[in-house]
Amino acid sequence: MSLSWPWALLALLVVPLLLLARWWMNRRRKRTALTVSSVALIRAALPGRSSWKRRIPVWLFLAGLLALGAGVTRPQATVQVPTNNTSILLAIDVSGSMCSTDVPPNRLTVASEAARKFIKAQKDGTKIGLVAFSGIAGLLVPPTTDKDALIDAINGLKTARGTAIGQAILTSIDAIAEHNPNVAKTGVDLGDAAPGTLGQYQPDTIVVLTDGSNTTGVDPVTAAQQAAARRVRIFTIGFGTTEPAPMVCTADQVGPDQFGMGRGGFPGGFGGRAGGRGTQEIDEDALTQVADTTGGRYFQAEDADQLAGVLNDLPREIGLHKQKMEITVWFVLAGVLLAFAGVFLSLWWNRGPAQPRTSPQRARTSAR
């Protein structure tokens, strides 16, 4: 818990001052006490009341003053709250190595199926955007609640050469900036803006799924620093194994000639089958550093089940955000209730004995 006005803690001094005043009055009362012949007669004349009944109202009233004094400081509590206005930018690697069959039938097929399940599992109010990257990165679908549009875009993913992880991060940041005015675009100079800290993140999150290392464009860690300065978290997923396997993609998964490749968009592209066996090492150090820089996490998935498990767990990671909420009203409410309870009990327990009622007839008789 933090305090917006810590200097207002001085208001709590009213309680010890009241206690000091009470002690001083009791001391003066003892000095001016009269000597009487029988204390028992005085006790008999006073209404009976135990010591705890005398103290409880006082302590309740003082506790109420403490709560009100604490409320003046405008306390804030860091709590986990669900964010209905969150958006998730899903950046999927479509480099040529996604045709590797070490995860059957191939990495791209498994990743696409896991992404479709992830999208279908999200709540209706969650906005999801889709970025695909190979040697370049492009925004296929801006953040939207239209799940059909997202699934159609995933069904049309095609492979190409190169892996631009850093550019995919920057593209995702710009997509978030389009609908969140608190996130600046990547071309805006933020000066010495500090990376986001716990409890200060934007509700928007980037999820990067890749099976390799950055081969072109901006360095991923440099791009992650841009995201951290904008308080946007990045969760990274390293997908695939290090075991060499044939590179096979279907005709629908192979990119067009405009990417600078042979027919079918991938070496040996006709029919979607590539000769030879190959794999690409996942740059886990870079992916871990990207996640750590922004306050996210890195996950490793070597097969379809692990990838599905990671994506299933992601909503628990990104669906709740720690946020500072002012709780002054609760301190004020507690203080008022405690103070009124003390005053009420004091008046109730100090009320005098009930006077017997006298009928009008008996009153006239007495008067005669």
C-alpha positions in Angstrom: 0.0 0.0 0.0 1.2 3.5 -0.8 0.2 7.0 0.2 -0.5 9.9 -2.1 -0.2 12.5 0.6 2.2 10.9 3.2 2.7 14.3 4.9 -1.0 14.1 5.9 0.0 11.4 8.5 0.4 14.4 10.8 -3.3 14.2 11.2 -2.9 11.1 13.3 -1.3 13.1 16.0 -4.8 14.1 17.1 -5.2 10.8 18.8 -2.2 10.9 21.1 -3.0 14.6 21.8 -6.5 13.6 22.9 -5.1 10.8 25.1 -2.7 13.3 26.6 -5.5 15.8 27.3 -7.5 13.0 29.0 -4.6 12.1 31.2 -4.1 15.7 32.1 -7.8 16.2 33.0 -7.8 13.0 35.1 -4.7 14.2 36.9 -6.4 17.6 37.7 -9.5 15.8 38.8 -7.6 13.8 41.4 -6.0 17.0 42.8 -9.4 18.6 43.3 -11.1 15.5 44.7 -13.2 16.0 47.8 -12.9 13.9 50.9 -16.1 12.2 51.8 -17.0 10.1 54.7 -18.2 7.1 52.7 -17.3 6.0 49.2 -19.9 3.3 49.4 -22.7 5.9 49.5 -21.4 7.6 46.3 -21.2 4.2 44.5 -24.7 3.4 45.5 -25.9 6.7 44.2 -24.2 6.3 40.8 -25.7 3.9 38.1 -23.8 0.7 37.9 -21.4 0.3 34.9 -18.5 -2.0 34.4 -15.0 -0.7 33.4 -15.1 -2.2 29.9 -18.3 -0.2 29.2 -16.5 2.9 30.0 -13.5 2.1 27.8 -15.1 0.6 24.7 -16.7 3.8 23.5 -13.5 5.7 24.0 -11.4 3.2 22.0 -14.0 3.0 19.3 -14.0 6.7 18.9 -10.2 6.9 18.9 -10.0 4.1 16.3 -12.4 6.0 14.1 -10.2 9.1 14.4 -7.2 7.0 13.4 -9.1 5.6 10.3 -10.1 9.1 9.3 -6.6 10.4 9.7 -5.3 7.6 7.6 -7.9 8.3 5.0 -6.6 11.9 4.7 -3.3 10.5 3.3 -5.2 9.1 0.3 -3.9 5.5 0.6 -3.6 3.4 -2.5 -3.5 -0.4 -2.7 -2.0 -2.4 -5.5 -4.6 -5.0 -6.5 -5.1 -7.4 -9.4 -8.0 -6.4 -11.6 -9.4 -7.9 -14.8 -9.1 -5.7 -17.8 -12.0 -5.7 -20.2 -10.3 -3.2 -22.5 -7.2 -5.3 -23.1 -5.8 -6.1 -26.5 -3.5 -8.9 -27.4 -1.2 -8.6 -30.4 -0.3 -12.1 -31.6 2.9 -12.0 -33.7 3.4 -15.3 -35.5 6.7 -16.3 -37.2 6.1 -17.4 -40.9 9.7 -17.8 -41.8 10.7 -20.8 -44.0 11.8 -22.8 -41.0 8.2 -23.1 -39.9 7.9 -25.8 -42.6 10.1 -28.1 -40.4 8.4 -31.4 -39.7 10.1 -32.0 -36.3 6.6 -31.0 -35.0 4.3 -33.0 -37.3 2.8 -32.3 -39.7 4.9 -29.1 -39.6 5.5 -26.2 -37.3 3.3 -23.8 -39.2 0.3 -26.1 -39.1 0.6 -26.8 -35.4 1.2 -23.1 -34.6 -1.8 -22.1 -36.7 -4.1 -24.6 -35.0 -3.0 -23.5 -31.5 -3.5 -19.8 -32.4 -7.1 -20.6 -33.6 -7.9 -22.4 -30.4 -6.4 -19.5 -28.4 -8.6 -17.0 -30.2 -11.7 -19.0 -29.8 -11.1 -19.4 -26.1 -10.9 -15.7 -25.3 -13.8 -13.8 -23.9 -15.9 -11.9 -26.4 -14.8 -8.5 -25.2 -11.1 -9.2 -25.7 -9.5 -7.5 -28.7 -6.9 -9.5 -30.6 -4.7 -8.4 -33.4 -2.5 -10.5 -35.7 1.0 -9.8 -37.0 2.8 -12.1 -39.3 6.6 -11.8 -39.8 9.3 -13.4 -41.9 11.9 -11.1 -43.5 9.4 -8.3 -43.0 6.5 -7.8 -40.6 2.9 -6.9 -41.4 -0.3 -6.2 -39.5 -2.8 -8.7 -40.9 -5.7 -7.8 -38.6 -5.7 -4.8 -36.3 -7.0 -5.4 -32.7 -10.6 -6.6 -33.1 -13.3 -8.7 -31.4 -14.1 -10.3 -34.7 -12.8 -13.8 -34.2 -13.9 -15.0 -37.7 -11.6 -12.3 -39.3 -8.7 -13.5 -37.2 -9.2 -17.1 -38.0 -9.5 -16.4 -41.7 -6.2 -14.5 -41.5 -4.5 -17.4 -39.8 -5.8 -19.8 -42.4 -4.1 -17.7 -45.0 -0.6 -17.6 -43.4 2.2 -18.3 -45.9 5.9 -18.8 -45.4 8.8 -16.6 -46.6 12.5 -16.1 -46.1 14.0 -14.3 -43.1 13.0 -13.7 -39.5 12.4 -10.1 -38.3 11.5 -10.5 -34.7 12.4 -6.9 -33.8 10.4 -5.5 -36.6 7.4 -7.6 -35.5 7.6 -6.1 -32.1 7.7 -2.5 -33.5 4.7 -3.3 -35.8 2.8 -4.6 -32.8 3.5 -1.5 -30.8 2.2 0.7 -33.6 -0.9 -1.4 -33.9 -1.6 -0.9 -30.1 -0.9 2.9 -30.4 -3.7 3.2 -33.0 -6.4 2.5 -30.4 -4.6 3.3 -27.1 -3.7 7.0 -26.8 -1.5 6.2 -23.8 0.9 4.3 -26.1 3.1 6.3 -28.4 4.0 5.1 -31.8 7.6 3.9 -32.4 8.6 7.0 -34.3 7.9 9.2 -31.3 10.9 10.2 -29.2 10.0 9.5 -25.6 13.3 11.0 -24.2 14.4 9.4 -21.0 11.2 7.5 -20.4 11.7 4.8 -17.8 10.7 1.2 -18.5 7.4 0.2 -17.0 7.3 -1.2 -13.5 5.0 -3.5 -11.8 1.5 -2.1 -11.5 2.0 0.5 -14.3 1.7 -1.7 -17.4 -0.7 -0.9 -20.2 -3.6 -3.3 -20.6 -2.3 -4.2 -24.1 0.1 -7.1 -24.5 2.3 -8.6 -27.3 2.8 -12.3 -27.7 5.6 -13.3 -30.1 5.7 -16.9 -31.3 8.9 -17.8 -33.2 11.0 -20.9 -34.0 14.3 -19.2 -34.7 16.5 -16.1 -34.2 16.4 -12.6 -35.6 18.1 -12.5 -39.1 17.2 -9.1 -40.4 16.0 -5.7 -39.3 16.1 -4.1 -35.8 17.5 -6.1 -32.9 14.7 -7.7 -30.8 16.1 -6.4 -27.5 16.3 -2.8 -28.9 12.6 -3.2 -30.0 11.8 -4.5 -26.5 13.2 -1.4 -25.0 10.8 0.6 -27.1 8.0 -1.5 -25.7 9.2 -1.2 -22.1 9.4 2.6 -22.4 5.7 2.5 -23.4 4.9 0.1 -20.6 3.8 -2.7 -22.9 4.6 -6.2 -21.9 5.9 -8.9 -24.3 5.5 -12.6 -23.8 7.8 -14.7 -26.0 7.4 -18.4 -27.1 10.2 -20.4 -28.6 8.6 -23.1 -30.7 10.2 -26.3 -32.1 13.1 -28.6 -31.4 16.7 -28.7 -32.4 16.4 -32.0 -34.2 16.9 -31.8 -38.0 13.8 -32.7 -40.0 12.6 -32.4 -43.6 11.1 -29.0 -44.5 7.7 -29.7 -45.9 4.8 -27.2 -46.4 1.6 -27.6 -48.3 1.0 -25.5 -51.5 -1.3 -23.2 -49.5 1.4 -22.5 -46.9 4.1 -21.4 -49.4 4.6 -17.7 -50.1 4.3 -16.0 -53.5 7.2 -15.2 -55.9 7.2 -11.5 -54.8 9.3 -12.5 -51.7 12.2 -13.2 -54.0 12.0 -17.0 -54.0 11.5 -19.7 -56.4 8.1 -20.9 -57.6 5.9 -21.5 -54.6 7.8 -19.0 -52.5 10.1 -21.5 -50.8 13.3 -23.3 -52.0 12.1 -26.3 -54.0 8.7 -24.6 -53.7 6.6 -26.4 -56.3 4.2 -28.6 -54.3 5.5 -27.1 -51.1 8.3 -29.6 -50.5 11.9 -28.5 -49.8 14.8 -30.7 -50.3 17.2 -31.7 -47.5 16.8 -31.6 -43.8 17.2 -28.6 -41.6 16.4 -26.8 -38.4 17.1 -23.4 -36.9 18.3 -22.8 -33.4 15.9 -20.7 -31.2 17.7 -17.7 -29.7 16.4 -18.3 -26.2 18.7 -15.8 -24.7 17.3 -13.0 -26.8 13.7 -14.1 -26.3 14.2 -14.3 -22.6 15.8 -10.8 -22.5 13.0 -9.4 -24.5 10.4 -10.8 -22.0 12.4 -9.7 -19.0 13.0 -6.2 -20.3 9.2 -5.6 -20.6 8.0 -7.5 -17.6 6.7 -10.5 -19.5 7.8 -14.1 -19.6 9.5 -16.5 -22.0 8.0 -20.0 -22.7 9.5 -22.9 -24.5 7.2 -25.3 -26.5 8.7 -28.3 -28.3 5.5 -29.9 -29.5 1.9 -29.3 -30.1 0.8 -30.2 -26.5 3.3 -27.9 -24.9 2.4 -25.0 -27.3 -1.3 -25.5 -26.5 -0.5 -25.5 -22.8 1.4 -22.3 -23.0 -1.3 -20.5 -24.9 -3.9 -21.8 -22.5 -2.0 -20.4 -19.6 -1.4 -17.0 -21.2 -4.8 -15.5 -20.3 -3.9 -16.0 -16.6 -0.7 -14.1 -17.2 -2.1 -11.2 -19.3 -5.8 -11.2 -18.2 -5.0 -9.7 -14.8 -3.1 -6.5 -14.2 -1.8 -5.1 -11.0 -3.2 -1.6 -10.7 -3.1 1.0 -8.0 -6.5 1.9 -6.7 -7.3 4.7 -4.2 -9.0 3.2 -1.1 -9.7 6.5 0.8 -13.4 5.9 0.8 -13.0 2.7 2.8 -10.9 4.4 5.5 -13.4 7.3 5.7 -16.3 4.9 5.9 -14.6 2.8 8.6 -13.7 5.9 10.6 -17.2 7.3 10.5 -18.8 4.0 11.6 -16.3 3.5 14.4 -16.7 7.1 15.7 -20.5 6.9 15.6 -20.4 3.5 17.3 -18.3 5.0 20.1 -20.6 8.0 20.6 -23.8 5.8 20.4 -22.5 3.3 23.0 -21.4 6.1 25.3 -24.8 7.7 25.2 -26.6 4.4 25.5 -24.6 3.1 28.5 -24.6 6.5 30.3 -28.4 7.1 30.1 -30.0 7.7 33.4 -32.4 5.3 35.1 -36.0 5.3 33.8 -38.4 7.5 35.9 -41.6 5.8 37.0 -44.7 7.1 35.4 -47.4 8.8 37.6 -51.0 8.7 36.5 -52.9 12.0 36.3 -55.4 10.9 39.0 -52.6 10.1 41.5 -50.9 13.3 40.6 -54.0 15.3 41.5 -54.5 13.4 44.7 -50.9 14.1 45.7 -51.4 17.8 44.9 -54.4 18.0 47.3 
